Amino acid sequence: MVVPGRFNGPPGMGNGGYLAGLLAARAVGGLASGVAVTLRRAVPLDRALALAHDAASGTLTLTEDAGAIAEAIPVDPALPLPAPIDPVTPAEAAEASRSFPGFAAWNPYTDCFVCGPGRAEGDGLRLFPGMLADRPDTNACVWTPHASLVAPDTGQVAPEFVWAALDCPGGWTGIDRDTALLLGRMTAHVYALPYPDEPCVVLGRLLGRDGRKVHTATTLYDAEGRPAAHAEQVWIAPRV
């Protein structure tokens, strides 16, 4: 498997949510739903990476010569589904985006495929989550998927881009001038794939901090206001 350079997150490495979605699709197929993906180290770009599947545990491991890069394992289907973040209207989400902290000069992720303001329309997802005025732990933004994100022969957005959209809004609930974060683990449930050119709402919520770990959640609502996907993440603040 190769992660093309277009799908970067932090400079020089692949976007964690996009990579997690690729692995989830190969681990369970279909909507790439109900999968936990753990990132062991930075995802290389434009390099051939090997996949290994453990039939006994269901674990799919992405590797290269230096060892494991990421692991995907299906979630126990008997576990209850997580509750989505309470929704807001597209107008409220658009207003929140005006205060996206990533517009500041200190932003280290300006070229991120998901949240980079430096990416052109149709190249990056351009998700700019800003905190809600009445919910200091929750941010929101509008995502109108570009037609280039549609999976072949489906008319709907490919699941890896849904996973990508669920990534950065969570991180931006904990990122600031003094705190950079890298995705460590992401567990996502995808219920429905959105259609291109229809405005969706993505919300992120800060769940808590534990030393260098930051716990977050994200929910995607489709153009009809229905929860289409939900994820929970563990982020790691790099050692200074």
N, C-alpha and C positions, 0 to 999 in steps of 0.2 A: 504494500500500500504506500502511496506517495501523498503527502500533504502539500499541495501547490503553494508557492510563495504568496499568492494573493490572499490566502486565508491565515494571515498572521494575527497574533495577539500582541503581546509585548514585542519590541524590536528583535528580529532575528529568530523568533520561535512561533510555532503554530498556535492558533486560538484554541484554548482548552475546550470550550463548549462545542466548537465545530468538530474537533477531533473526537470528543466523547460521543457525539452523534453518529459519526462514521463507525466507531466501534460498536455502539449499541445496535445499529442496523445489522451489523454482521453477527452480533451475538444472538439476537432474537428475531431479526427480520421484521417485516410489516412496518408498524409505526415507530419502531425503535423505542418502545415504551417499557417502563418497569425495569430499568437497568441502572446499576451503580457503576460508575467509571472512576477509577483512582489514577491520578497522574503522578508518576514517580519522579519524573524530571522533565526538563524542557523538551518540547516536541520539535524535532528537526524538520526543516522545510526542504522541499525539492530533493528528497533522498528516499530511496527504496527502503522500506521497513518491512520486517517479517511479522507474520501473524501465526500464533500457535493456539490451538484449542484443546482444552482439557475436558474430555467428554464426561468424566466422573463428576467434576464440580460445575461444569458449564462455563468456566472462566476462559475468556479470550484475552490473550496477552500480546501486546505490540512490543516488538524488540528490535534492537540492532546489536552490533558487536559489543557495545559497552554494557548491554543488559536490558532489563525491562524498562520501557518508557511509560506504558499505561496498561491497566487491566480493566476489563468489563465483565460484570457478573450479573445475571438476571436476579431481580428482586423476588422474594418469596411471594407468589400470587395470593397466598392466604392472608398476608398483612393488609390492614385497612389502608385505603387510599388517603393521601394527605389532603387537608383542607386547603382550598385556594385562598389567596389573599383577597380581601374584600375589594371589589372593583371600583373604578372611577369611570367617568365618561371620557370619550376621546377629547372633548374640549378641556376637561380638567387635566388630562395627561399632557396635552399640548402646552397648556399654561405652565405646568410643572417643568417641562423641558427647557423653558426660558432660563431657569436657574441651574442648569446642568453644570456641575463643578468642573467638568472636563473642558469647558471653554477657556479656563484659566491657562496662563502661560506655563505653569508648572506641570501640566498634564504630561505624564510619560507615555501615554497610549494614544497619541494623536493620529497614528496610522493604523490602529487596530481595525480589523475587518468588521467588527461589530459596532464599536462605539467611537471610532476615530473621526473627529471632525475634519480631518484632512482627507478623508476618502470621498471620492466623487459619488454623486447619485448614480445608482446602478452598479457601482463597484463595491462599496461597503454597505452594510445594513444601516448605518447612520442612526443608531439608537442613542438618544441623548437623555438619559433619565435624570430628572431633578426631583428633589424632595418635595413632598406634599406639604402645604402650609399647615394643615390640621393633623398631620401624622408625621412626627419628626423621625420615625424609624422606617418610613416607607417612601420610595420614589416611584415615578411613573413616566412613561413616554409613549408616543404613538409609533407603531411600525406598520408601514404600508409595503408589503413585500414586492420586490421588483420581479418582472416576468422572467428574468434570467435565473431565478432561484427555483423554477418549477422543475419537478422531476420528470424525466422523459415519459411520454404516453400517459400522464396522469391528470394534468391540468391543475395540480396542487403543489404547494411548496414542498421540496424534499425535506425529510425529517432532520437531516444534519443541520439545516439552517434554522429549524425550530429550536434545536438544542443550542445553537449559537446565540439565538435571540434570548434564551433563558439564562445565558452566562453573565455578561457584563452588568446588567441592571442590578444583580445581586452584589457584585463586587463594589459598585459605586455607592452602596450604602455604608461602606467601611473605608473607602479610599479618601484620602485628603492630601494636602501638601506634604505632610510628614509620614504618610502611611501608604506604601505601595503593597499590592496584594497579587498573589499568583494562585490560580485555581488548583486545589489539591484533590477534591473529590466532588462529583456531581451525580446525583440520583434524580432521574426524571421519569415522569409519566406523561405520555403524549396521547391525548384522547381523540384529537381531530387535527388534520393538517389544513392550514389556512390556504386561501386562494390569493393569487397575485392581484395587486392594485386595489385591495380592500383593506381599509385601515383597521388594525388591531391595536390593542392596548397591552403593554407589558409593565408589570409592577415588580419591584424588588423590595424585600424587607430584611432589616437587620434583626437576627434572632439572638445574637449574643457574641461575646468575646471570651476567649480562654487562652491567655498568654498571646502567643503569635498566631493563634487560630481565630478566624472570624467565621461565624455561622450565619448563613443567609438563606432566603427562599425567594423564588420568583414564580410568577403566574402569567400566562399568556391568555388573553381573552380575544375571541375572534370578532369579526365585524358585526355579528349578531349579539354580542355581549355574553357569549357562552364561554366557560373555561375550556380552553383547547389543550393546555399543557401546564404542568407544574413541576418545579424542581427545587431541590434543596442542595446547598453547596457548603463545602468547607474550603476556606481560603487560608493561605499561609503568607504571613508577612516575612519577606526575606531577612536574613540576619544582616545587620548593618556592618 
